[in-house]
Amino acid sequence: MESAILSARGLVMDFGGVHAVNHCSLRLAEGSITGLIGPNGAGKTTLFNLITGVRKPTRGRILFRGERIDGLPPYRIFQKGVVRTFQIPRELKKMRVIDNLMIVPSGQIGESMWRAIAFPWAVKRQERAIADQARAVLDYVGLSESANLLAENLSGGQKKLLELARALMAKPSLVLLDEPGAGVNPTLMRRLTDGVSRARDERGVAFLIIEHDMDLVMRLCDRVIVMSEGSVLIEGAPADVQRNERVVRAYLGG
């Protein structure tokens, strides 16, 4: 079997006695694009919150490349290479698009006042390198022409592309995308799916994607995991999952 970049075993997340995630186990392969689907309330976003450290599971464990990460704070999980986006984009509205990317890399010299004063040439050199990286990422996702716009002036679809660009700016190993297709027009959707596929093929980035657009899931994903009532109902190839009667009953209301 392909090596796992992330695995979850027996995850439970209780909210006042309600199991939002109920003994959920899953496994993501290195360099894979996996869809996560299910009806509203199935536990998909809660699972994202557990993986990224926003919530600590009541029970169970999460392993990232063999190392336990459940219970770690979000910034530590981010540093290990796990990055997420949100269904509603959270751009820094009053900053330029390129600046939204340039603040992503950690450990910048200019973050320290005394180092910025003592080594101004080093700060400028690093800023130039980060700006070059940001422009390359914007070109990668098709946003290079919008680099100097304020982020608040982007369209809804462009903001989804900006979310993906910021994630890639972190040089991640695993990206969790929360409904990237919601509200995105077909032209920008092609840019977004192309960016995801290229990041997987050229950079080896793995993706876990919450998405309700089954056409997008069928085109983009290698595997699909279906959640229902906090647990994994079934997983498999997209075509097999789409035809499964249990999925039709749980997800499509058949």
C-alpha positions as a Markdown table, in Angstrom:
| # | Residue | x | y | z |
|---|---|---|---|---|
| 1 | Met | 0.0 | 0.0 | 0.0 |
| 2 | Glu | 1.1 | 3.6 | -0.5 |
| 3 | Ser | 2.6 | 5.3 | 2.5 |
| 4 | Ala | 0.1 | 7.3 | 4.6 |
| 5 | Ile | 0.8 | 11.0 | 5.0 |
| 6 | Leu | -2.0 | 11.2 | 7.6 |
| 7 | Ser | -4.1 | 8.7 | 9.5 |
| 8 | Ala | -6.9 | 9.1 | 12.0 |
| 9 | Arg | -7.9 | 6.3 | 14.4 |
| 10 | Gly | -11.0 | 6.1 | 16.4 |
| 11 | Leu | -11.6 | 9.9 | 16.6 |
| 12 | Val | -14.5 | 11.1 | 18.8 |
| 13 | Met | -15.5 | 14.7 | 19.3 |
| 14 | Asp | -18.3 | 15.3 | 21.8 |
| 15 | Phe | -20.3 | 18.5 | 22.1 |
| 16 | Gly | -22.6 | 18.2 | 25.2 |
| 17 | Gly | -23.0 | 14.5 | 24.7 |
| 18 | Val | -23.5 | 14.7 | 20.9 |
| 19 | His | -20.9 | 12.9 | 18.8 |
| 20 | Ala | -20.1 | 15.3 | 16.1 |
| 21 | Val | -17.3 | 12.9 | 15.1 |
| 22 | Asn | -18.1 | 9.3 | 16.1 |
| 23 | His | -15.2 | 6.7 | 16.1 |
| 24 | Cys | -14.0 | 8.1 | 12.7 |
| 25 | Ser | -10.9 | 6.4 | 11.1 |
| 26 | Leu | -9.3 | 7.3 | 7.8 |
| 27 | Arg | -6.1 | 7.2 | 5.9 |
| 28 | Leu | -4.6 | 9.6 | 3.3 |
| 29 | Ala | -1.9 | 8.5 | 0.9 |
| 30 | Glu | 1.1 | 10.7 | 0.1 |
| 31 | Gly | 0.5 | 12.8 | -3.0 |
| 32 | Ser | -3.2 | 12.0 | -3.2 |
| 33 | Ile | -6.3 | 14.1 | -3.8 |
| 34 | Thr | -9.1 | 12.8 | -1.6 |
| 35 | Gly | -12.6 | 14.1 | -1.5 |
| 36 | Leu | -14.6 | 14.3 | 1.7 |
| 37 | Ile | -18.3 | 14.4 | 1.1 |
| 38 | Gly | -21.5 | 13.9 | 3.1 |
| 39 | Pro | -24.7 | 15.6 | 4.1 |
| 40 | Asn | -24.7 | 18.8 | 6.2 |
| 41 | Gly | -23.9 | 17.9 | 9.8 |
| 42 | Ala | -22.0 | 14.8 | 8.9 |
| 43 | Gly | -18.9 | 16.0 | 10.8 |
| 44 | Lys | -16.7 | 17.1 | 7.9 |
| 45 | Thr | -15.7 | 20.5 | 9.2 |
| 46 | Thr | -15.3 | 19.2 | 12.7 |
| 47 | Leu | -12.9 | 16.6 | 11.3 |
| 48 | Phe | -10.9 | 19.4 | 9.7 |
| 49 | Asn | -10.8 | 21.3 | 13.0 |
| 50 | Leu | -9.4 | 18.2 | 14.7 |
| 51 | Ile | -6.7 | 17.6 | 12.1 |
| 52 | Thr | -5.6 | 21.2 | 12.2 |
| 53 | Gly | -5.6 | 21.6 | 16.0 |
| 54 | Val | -8.6 | 23.9 | 16.3 |
| 55 | Arg | -10.3 | 21.3 | 18.5 |
| 56 | Lys | -8.8 | 18.5 | 20.6 |
| 57 | Pro | -10.5 | 15.1 | 20.1 |
| 58 | Thr | -12.4 | 13.6 | 23.1 |
| 59 | Arg | -10.8 | 10.3 | 22.1 |
| 60 | Gly | -8.7 | 8.9 | 19.4 |
| 61 | Arg | -5.5 | 10.0 | 17.7 |
| 62 | Ile | -4.2 | 11.6 | 14.6 |
| 63 | Leu | -0.8 | 10.7 | 13.0 |
| 64 | Phe | 1.0 | 12.9 | 10.5 |
| 65 | Arg | 3.8 | 11.0 | 8.8 |
| 66 | Gly | 3.8 | 8.6 | 11.8 |
| 67 | Glu | 3.9 | 11.4 | 14.5 |
| 68 | Arg | 1.0 | 12.2 | 16.7 |
| 69 | Ile | -0.4 | 15.6 | 16.2 |
| 70 | Asp | -3.7 | 15.5 | 18.1 |
| 71 | Gly | -3.6 | 18.0 | 20.9 |
| 72 | Leu | -0.9 | 20.1 | 19.3 |
| 73 | Pro | -1.7 | 23.8 | 18.9 |
| 74 | Pro | -2.6 | 24.9 | 15.3 |
| 75 | Tyr | 0.7 | 26.8 | 14.8 |
| 76 | Arg | 2.7 | 23.7 | 15.5 |
| 77 | Ile | 0.6 | 21.6 | 13.1 |
| 78 | Phe | 1.1 | 24.4 | 10.5 |
| 79 | Gln | 4.8 | 24.3 | 11.0 |
| 80 | Lys | 4.8 | 20.5 | 10.3 |
| 81 | Gly | 3.3 | 21.2 | 6.9 |
| 82 | Val | -0.5 | 20.9 | 7.4 |
| 83 | Val | -2.4 | 23.9 | 6.0 |
| 84 | Arg | -6.1 | 24.6 | 5.6 |
| 85 | Thr | -8.4 | 27.0 | 3.8 |
| 86 | Phe | -11.9 | 28.0 | 4.8 |
| 87 | Gln | -15.3 | 27.9 | 3.0 |
| 88 | Ile | -15.6 | 31.6 | 3.5 |
| 89 | Pro | -12.3 | 33.2 | 2.5 |
| 90 | Arg | -10.4 | 35.0 | 5.3 |
| 91 | Glu | -8.3 | 37.3 | 3.2 |
| 92 | Leu | -6.6 | 40.3 | 4.8 |
| 93 | Lys | -8.9 | 42.8 | 3.1 |
| 94 | Lys | -6.8 | 46.0 | 3.4 |
| 95 | Met | -3.6 | 44.5 | 2.2 |
| 96 | Arg | -2.5 | 43.9 | -1.3 |
| 97 | Val | -2.9 | 40.4 | -2.8 |
| 98 | Ile | 0.9 | 39.9 | -2.9 |
| 99 | Asp | 1.2 | 41.1 | 0.7 |
| 100 | Asn | -1.3 | 38.5 | 1.8 |
| 101 | Leu | 1.2 | 35.9 | 0.6 |
| 102 | Met | 4.4 | 37.6 | 1.8 |
| 103 | Ile | 3.3 | 37.4 | 5.4 |
| 104 | Val | 3.0 | 33.6 | 5.3 |
| 105 | Pro | 6.6 | 32.4 | 5.6 |
| 106 | Ser | 7.6 | 32.1 | 9.3 |
| 107 | Gly | 10.9 | 33.2 | 10.8 |
| 108 | Gln | 11.3 | 36.4 | 8.8 |
| 109 | Ile | 14.2 | 38.6 | 9.9 |
| 110 | Gly | 12.1 | 41.7 | 9.9 |
| 111 | Glu | 9.8 | 40.3 | 12.6 |
| 112 | Ser | 12.5 | 41.1 | 15.1 |
| 113 | Met | 13.0 | 44.8 | 15.8 |
| 114 | Trp | 16.6 | 44.6 | 16.8 |
| 115 | Arg | 17.6 | 42.4 | 13.9 |
| 116 | Ala | 15.8 | 44.7 | 11.5 |
| 117 | Ile | 17.8 | 47.6 | 12.9 |
| 118 | Ala | 21.1 | 45.7 | 13.0 |
| 119 | Phe | 20.8 | 43.9 | 9.6 |
| 120 | Pro | 18.7 | 46.0 | 7.3 |
| 121 | Trp | 20.4 | 44.6 | 4.2 |
| 122 | Ala | 19.5 | 41.1 | 5.3 |
| 123 | Val | 15.9 | 42.1 | 5.7 |
| 124 | Lys | 15.7 | 43.6 | 2.3 |
| 125 | Arg | 17.4 | 40.6 | 0.7 |
| 126 | Gln | 14.9 | 38.2 | 2.4 |
| 127 | Glu | 11.9 | 40.4 | 1.4 |
| 128 | Arg | 13.0 | 40.4 | -2.2 |
| 129 | Ala | 13.3 | 36.6 | -2.1 |
| 130 | Ile | 9.9 | 36.2 | -0.5 |
| 131 | Ala | 8.3 | 38.7 | -3.0 |
| 132 | Asp | 9.7 | 36.6 | -5.9 |
| 133 | Gln | 8.3 | 33.5 | -4.3 |
| 134 | Ala | 4.9 | 35.2 | -3.9 |
| 135 | Arg | 4.8 | 36.3 | -7.5 |
| 136 | Ala | 5.7 | 32.8 | -8.7 |
| 137 | Val | 2.8 | 31.3 | -6.6 |
| 138 | Leu | 0.4 | 34.0 | -7.9 |
| 139 | Asp | 1.4 | 33.1 | -11.4 |
| 140 | Tyr | 0.9 | 29.4 | -10.6 |
| 141 | Val | -2.7 | 29.9 | -9.6 |
| 142 | Gly | -3.5 | 32.6 | -12.3 |
| 143 | Leu | -3.6 | 35.7 | -10.0 |
| 144 | Ser | -0.5 | 37.5 | -11.1 |
| 145 | Glu | -2.4 | 40.3 | -12.7 |
| 146 | Ser | -4.1 | 41.0 | -9.4 |
| 147 | Ala | -0.9 | 41.1 | -7.3 |
| 148 | Asn | -1.2 | 44.8 | -6.4 |
| 149 | Leu | -5.0 | 45.0 | -5.9 |
| 150 | Leu | -6.4 | 45.2 | -2.4 |
| 151 | Ala | -7.6 | 41.7 | -1.4 |
| 152 | Glu | -11.1 | 43.0 | -0.6 |
| 153 | Asn | -11.5 | 44.0 | -4.3 |
| 154 | Leu | -11.1 | 40.4 | -5.6 |
| 155 | Ser | -14.2 | 38.5 | -6.8 |
| 156 | Gly | -15.4 | 35.6 | -4.7 |
| 157 | Gly | -13.8 | 33.1 | -7.0 |
| 158 | Gln | -10.5 | 35.0 | -7.0 |
| 159 | Lys | -10.5 | 35.0 | -3.2 |
| 160 | Lys | -10.8 | 31.2 | -3.3 |
| 161 | Leu | -7.7 | 31.2 | -5.5 |
| 162 | Leu | -6.0 | 33.5 | -3.1 |
| 163 | Glu | -6.8 | 31.0 | -0.3 |
| 164 | Leu | -5.1 | 28.3 | -2.3 |
| 165 | Ala | -2.1 | 30.6 | -3.1 |
| 166 | Arg | -1.6 | 31.4 | 0.6 |
| 167 | Ala | -1.7 | 27.7 | 1.4 |
| 168 | Leu | 0.9 | 26.9 | -1.3 |
| 169 | Met | 3.1 | 29.8 | -0.1 |
| 170 | Ala | 3.6 | 27.8 | 3.2 |
| 171 | Lys | 5.2 | 25.0 | 1.1 |
| 172 | Pro | 2.8 | 22.4 | 2.7 |
| 173 | Ser | 2.8 | 18.7 | 2.5 |
| 174 | Leu | -1.0 | 18.4 | 3.1 |
| 175 | Val | -3.6 | 21.0 | 2.3 |
| 176 | Leu | -7.2 | 20.8 | 3.6 |
| 177 | Leu | -9.6 | 22.7 | 1.3 |
| 178 | Asp | -13.1 | 23.5 | 2.6 |
| 179 | Glu | -15.5 | 23.8 | -0.3 |
| 180 | Pro | -13.2 | 25.4 | -2.8 |
| 181 | Gly | -15.9 | 25.3 | -5.5 |
| 182 | Ala | -18.6 | 27.2 | -3.6 |
| 183 | Gly | -19.5 | 30.3 | -5.5 |
| 184 | Val | -16.8 | 30.0 | -8.1 |
| 185 | Asn | -17.5 | 30.5 | -11.8 |
| 186 | Pro | -16.4 | 27.8 | -14.3 |
| 187 | Thr | -13.4 | 29.8 | -15.6 |
| 188 | Leu | -11.9 | 30.3 | -12.2 |
| 189 | Met | -12.9 | 26.8 | -11.2 |
| 190 | Arg | -10.7 | 25.5 | -13.9 |
| 191 | Arg | -7.8 | 27.6 | -12.6 |
| 192 | Leu | -8.3 | 26.3 | -9.1 |
| 193 | Thr | -8.6 | 22.6 | -10.1 |
| 194 | Asp | -5.5 | 23.0 | -12.4 |
| 195 | Gly | -3.6 | 24.6 | -9.5 |
| 196 | Val | -4.5 | 21.7 | -7.2 |
| 197 | Ser | -3.6 | 19.0 | -9.8 |
| 198 | Arg | -0.3 | 20.7 | -10.6 |
| 199 | Ala | 0.6 | 21.1 | -6.9 |
| 200 | Arg | 0.0 | 17.4 | -6.5 |
| 201 | Asp | 1.9 | 16.4 | -9.6 |
| 202 | Glu | 4.8 | 18.8 | -9.5 |
| 203 | Arg | 5.2 | 19.4 | -5.7 |
| 204 | Gly | 3.9 | 16.2 | -4.2 |
| 205 | Val | 1.3 | 18.0 | -2.1 |
| 206 | Ala | -1.6 | 15.9 | -0.8 |
| 207 | Phe | -5.1 | 17.3 | -0.6 |
| 208 | Leu | -8.2 | 16.5 | 1.5 |
| 209 | Ile | -11.2 | 18.4 | 0.0 |
| 210 | Ile | -14.6 | 19.0 | 1.5 |
| 211 | Glu | -16.9 | 19.5 | -1.5 |
| 212 | His | -20.6 | 19.2 | -2.5 |
| 213 | Asp | -20.0 | 19.5 | -6.2 |
| 214 | Met | -19.9 | 15.9 | -7.3 |
| 215 | Asp | -18.8 | 16.8 | -10.8 |
| 216 | Leu | -15.7 | 18.5 | -9.3 |
| 217 | Val | -15.1 | 15.5 | -7.0 |
| 218 | Met | -15.4 | 13.1 | -9.9 |
| 219 | Arg | -12.9 | 15.1 | -12.1 |
| 220 | Leu | -10.4 | 15.9 | -9.4 |
| 221 | Cys | -10.2 | 13.3 | -6.7 |
| 222 | Asp | -8.3 | 9.9 | -6.7 |
| 223 | Arg | -10.4 | 8.7 | -3.7 |
| 224 | Val | -13.6 | 9.8 | -2.0 |
| 225 | Ile | -14.5 | 9.4 | 1.7 |
| 226 | Val | -18.2 | 9.6 | 2.6 |
| 227 | Met | -19.1 | 10.7 | 6.1 |
| 228 | Ser | -22.5 | 10.3 | 7.7 |
| 229 | Glu | -23.4 | 11.0 | 11.4 |
| 230 | Gly | -19.8 | 11.6 | 12.3 |
| 231 | Ser | -18.4 | 8.4 | 10.9 |
| 232 | Val | -16.9 | 7.1 | 7.7 |
| 233 | Leu | -19.7 | 5.4 | 5.8 |
| 234 | Ile | -17.6 | 4.3 | 2.8 |
| 235 | Glu | -14.6 | 5.2 | 0.8 |
| 236 | Gly | -13.3 | 4.2 | -2.6 |
| 237 | Ala | -12.9 | 5.4 | -6.2 |
| 238 | Pro | -15.2 | 8.3 | -7.1 |
| 239 | Ala | -17.2 | 6.3 | -9.7 |
| 240 | Asp | -17.8 | 3.4 | -7.2 |
| 241 | Val | -18.8 | 5.8 | -4.4 |
| 242 | Gln | -21.2 | 7.7 | -6.6 |
| 243 | Arg | -23.1 | 4.4 | -7.5 |
| 244 | Asn | -23.2 | 3.0 | -3.9 |
| 245 | Glu | -26.7 | 2.6 | -2.6 |
| 246 | Arg | -25.7 | 3.5 | 1.0 |
| 247 | Val | -24.2 | 6.8 | -0.3 |
| 248 | Val | -27.4 | 7.5 | -2.2 |
| 249 | Arg | -29.5 | 7.0 | 0.9 |
| 250 | Ala | -27.3 | 8.9 | 3.3 |
| 251 | Tyr | -26.0 | 11.7 | 1.1 |
| 252 | Leu | -28.6 | 12.2 | -1.7 |
| 253 | Gly | -31.7 | 11.3 | 0.3 |
| 254 | Gly | -32.7 | 8.4 | -2.0 |
